[in-house]
Amino acid sequence: MEISGIWLRGWLAFRNLAAVAVVLVAACAAPPDPSSSQFQSRQTQLLTATFQKVTAESVQQRRIFFIGLAMYSEDWSENDVVDLGQQLSRVATSFTVVPLIFSDSIISQPDKYPIFSLDVLALAAATIARHSRADDLVVVYVSTHGNSGALAQKLGTLSLSPVTGFQLAEALAPLGDRKTIILLSACFSGSLIPNLRAPYRLIFTAARADRSSFGCRADADHTLFGKAVLDAFARPGQSLEAIFSEVRRDVTRLERERHYEPPSEPQVYVGSEMASFYQEPIF
């Protein structure tokens, strides 16, 4: 498996390495230096450890491959995805949860998770496709800011080029025949559904195509959608239809209480091969 250097190709394609290092040096007293061999070596170690979880063949139980993408360098982005992965580990007792977290929050905790990039995501998808079984499940959770047809990416203090719906779909293409749940916590996230829709996918977005979502202040612990998702998944024995209906109700209630307008109106897409799966108790 060619891991060394993949993280570097993925996001440094957007900016010159020296520019990234300068931004990070300005951001904190003891920043990670992406040009250093130590930083690159640590990223390779983190990626290797992450992908070794996927390739472990000793697990007999059904698995949930949980891909968490914290694409924005603020706490709510990482908290949304990390906390749901932990929640699934507690609640989905009929599965073994295999967490693959990729985070751009590198200033406060540079050694905790591998950095997100499209190259890394594509490698994760291809690796899961090779090592998963027919009864396994894939959950992809993205938390970031968004615009029409695109997801923001901010690494430390550096804003990178947005990831388009087409690019995300291309990276996830190896999972086309795997049962996959995609959760998108971002403004205008409903606009990505046309690119991502597929027969074996369920897609749940924080907002419809032309609406903002809420709760992504810099000091927030979770987005409104992220908190509602956590609360809804906390109760076992539910169908995904029931879970997502509860998320919609909670988001609507919180927006009314806090006078957020216009309402975000979270959206659901159910692939043609996922209708019965959507309605049955899963976890």
C-alpha positions in Angstrom: 0.0 0.0 0.0 1.6 3.3 -1.1 0.9 5.5 1.9 4.0 7.6 2.2 3.5 11.0 0.6 -0.2 10.6 -0.2 -1.3 13.1 2.4 1.3 15.5 1.0 0.1 15.2 -2.6 -3.5 15.6 -1.6 -3.6 19.0 -0.1 -0.3 20.5 -1.0 -1.5 20.5 -4.6 -3.5 23.5 -3.6 -0.6 25.6 -2.2 3.1 25.8 -2.2 4.6 24.0 0.8 6.6 27.0 1.9 3.4 29.1 2.1 1.7 26.5 4.2 4.6 26.4 6.6 4.7 30.3 6.9 0.9 30.4 7.7 1.3 27.7 10.4 4.3 29.4 12.0 2.3 32.5 12.3 -0.7 30.6 13.8 0.8 29.3 17.1 3.9 29.3 19.2 5.0 25.8 18.4 3.4 24.9 15.1 3.9 21.7 13.1 6.1 22.3 10.1 4.7 20.4 7.1 8.0 20.6 5.3 9.9 18.8 8.1 10.7 15.1 7.8 9.4 14.7 11.4 5.9 15.9 10.4 5.8 13.9 7.2 7.0 10.8 9.0 4.3 11.2 11.7 1.6 11.6 9.0 2.8 8.4 7.3 2.6 6.6 10.7 -0.9 7.9 11.3 -2.1 6.9 7.9 -0.5 3.4 8.2 -2.2 2.9 11.6 -5.5 4.0 10.2 -5.5 1.7 7.2 -4.3 -1.2 9.2 -7.7 -1.1 11.0 -9.4 -1.8 7.6 -7.1 -4.6 6.5 -7.5 -6.6 9.8 -9.1 -9.9 8.8 -9.7 -11.4 12.2 -13.0 -9.6 12.8 -15.9 -12.0 12.3 -18.7 -9.6 13.3 -20.3 -7.3 10.7 -18.4 -4.0 10.5 -19.2 -0.4 10.2 -16.4 1.4 8.4 -16.8 4.9 9.7 -15.0 7.6 7.6 -15.1 10.9 9.5 -13.9 14.0 7.5 -13.3 17.0 9.7 -12.5 19.4 6.8 -12.5 22.6 8.8 -10.0 23.6 11.5 -12.4 24.5 14.2 -13.5 22.3 17.1 -17.1 21.7 16.0 -15.9 20.1 12.7 -13.8 17.5 14.4 -16.2 17.0 17.3 -19.1 16.3 15.0 -17.4 13.4 13.3 -15.3 12.0 16.2 -18.2 11.9 18.6 -20.6 10.2 16.2 -17.9 7.5 15.6 -17.7 6.9 19.3 -21.5 7.0 19.6 -21.8 4.2 17.0 -19.2 2.1 18.9 -21.5 2.3 22.0 -24.9 1.8 20.3 -24.3 -0.4 17.3 -23.5 -3.5 19.3 -24.2 -5.9 16.5 -21.3 -4.3 14.5 -17.6 -3.8 15.0 -17.0 -0.1 14.3 -13.8 0.6 12.4 -13.1 4.4 12.7 -11.1 6.2 10.0 -10.9 9.9 11.1 -9.2 12.5 8.9 -8.9 16.0 10.4 -7.6 19.4 9.4 -7.4 20.6 13.0 -3.6 20.3 13.0 -2.6 23.3 15.2 -4.0 22.2 18.6 -3.5 18.5 18.0 -1.2 17.9 15.0 -0.3 14.3 16.0 -3.8 12.9 16.6 -5.4 12.2 13.2 -4.2 12.1 9.6 -4.9 15.2 7.5 -7.8 15.0 5.1 -7.2 15.1 1.3 -9.0 13.7 -1.7 -6.1 11.3 -2.3 -6.4 9.9 1.2 -10.2 9.6 0.9 -9.8 7.8 -2.4 -7.3 5.4 -0.9 -9.6 4.8 2.1 -12.5 4.0 -0.2 -10.5 1.7 -2.3 -9.1 -0.1 0.7 -12.5 -0.6 2.3 -13.9 -1.8 -1.1 -11.2 -4.5 -1.2 -11.5 -5.7 2.4 -15.2 -5.3 3.2 -17.8 -8.0 3.1 -21.3 -7.9 1.6 -22.9 -7.5 5.1 -20.7 -4.6 6.2 -21.8 -1.0 6.2 -20.0 2.2 5.3 -20.7 5.5 7.0 -19.2 8.7 5.7 -19.6 11.8 7.8 -18.4 15.3 6.6 -18.5 18.4 8.8 -17.4 21.7 7.4 -18.7 24.9 5.9 -20.2 24.8 2.4 -21.5 26.6 -0.6 -23.5 25.5 -3.6 -22.0 22.3 -4.9 -18.9 22.5 -2.8 -17.4 21.9 0.7 -14.9 24.2 2.3 -11.5 23.0 3.5 -9.4 24.9 6.0 -6.1 23.5 7.2 -5.0 25.3 10.3 -5.4 28.9 9.3 -5.1 28.3 5.6 -8.2 28.1 3.4 -7.7 25.6 0.6 -9.6 25.1 -2.6 -13.2 23.8 -1.9 -14.0 20.1 -2.6 -16.8 19.8 -5.2 -19.5 17.3 -5.2 -18.0 15.7 -8.3 -14.6 15.4 -6.6 -16.2 13.8 -3.5 -18.2 11.4 -5.7 -15.1 10.4 -7.6 -13.1 9.7 -4.4 -16.0 7.5 -3.1 -16.6 5.7 -6.4 -14.9 2.4 -5.3 -17.7 2.1 -2.7 -20.5 2.2 -5.3 -21.8 -1.3 -4.6 -21.4 -1.1 -0.8 -24.3 0.0 1.4 -23.2 3.5 2.4 -24.7 6.2 4.5 -23.4 9.7 3.8 -24.0 12.5 6.2 -23.1 16.1 5.2 -23.1 18.8 7.8 -22.6 22.0 5.8 -24.5 24.9 4.4 -26.1 24.2 1.0 -25.2 20.5 1.4 -28.3 19.4 -0.3 -26.7 20.7 -3.5 -24.2 17.8 -3.4 -26.9 15.1 -3.6 -27.1 15.0 -7.5 -23.4 14.1 -7.7 -23.4 11.6 -4.8 -26.7 9.7 -5.4 -26.3 6.0 -6.2 -28.5 2.9 -5.8 -26.7 1.7 -2.6 -26.5 5.0 -0.8 -28.5 6.9 1.8 -27.6 10.6 1.9 -28.6 12.9 4.7 -27.7 16.6 4.5 -27.9 19.4 7.1 -29.6 21.8 4.7 -31.4 21.8 1.4 -29.6 22.9 -1.7 -30.3 26.7 -1.4 -30.2 27.0 2.4 -27.7 27.6 5.2 -27.3 25.3 8.2 -26.5 26.7 11.6 -24.4 26.3 14.7 -20.9 26.6 13.2 -19.6 29.5 15.2 -15.9 29.3 15.9 -16.5 28.6 19.6 -19.2 26.0 19.1 -18.8 22.4 20.3 -21.1 21.0 17.6 -23.2 22.3 14.7 -27.0 22.1 15.3 -27.2 19.3 12.8 -24.2 17.5 14.4 -25.8 17.7 17.9 -29.1 16.5 16.6 -27.4 13.5 14.8 -25.6 12.6 18.0 -28.8 12.7 20.1 -30.8 10.7 17.5 -28.2 7.9 17.2 -28.0 7.6 21.0 -31.1 5.4 21.2 -30.6 1.8 19.9 -33.2 -0.3 18.0 -34.3 2.4 15.6 -34.5 2.5 11.8 -32.5 5.1 9.9 -35.8 6.5 8.8 -36.8 7.1 12.4 -33.3 8.5 13.2 -33.3 11.0 10.4 -36.9 12.0 11.1 -35.8 12.8 14.7 -32.9 14.8 13.4 -35.2 16.9 11.3 -37.5 17.6 14.2 -34.7 18.5 16.5 -33.1 20.8 14.0 -36.4 22.5 13.3 -37.1 23.0 17.0 -33.6 24.4 17.8 -33.8 26.8 14.8 -37.2 28.1 16.0 -36.0 28.5 19.6 -32.9 30.4 18.5 -34.8 32.4 15.8 -32.6 31.2 13.0 -34.1 31.9 9.6 -34.8 30.7 7.0 -35.0 27.2 8.2 -32.3 24.8 6.9 -34.7 22.0 6.0 -32.4 18.9 6.2 -32.8 16.6 3.2 -32.8 12.8 2.7 -32.0 10.8 -0.4 -32.7 7.0 -0.4 -31.1 5.0 -3.2 -33.2 2.5 -5.2 -31.5 -0.5 -3.4 -31.8 1.0 0.1 -35.5 1.5 0.7 -36.0 -1.6 2.9 -32.7 -1.0 4.7 -33.8 2.6 5.4 -37.0 1.4 7.1 -35.6 -1.5 9.2 -34.1 -1.3 12.7 -30.3 -1.4 12.0 -28.4 -0.6 15.2 
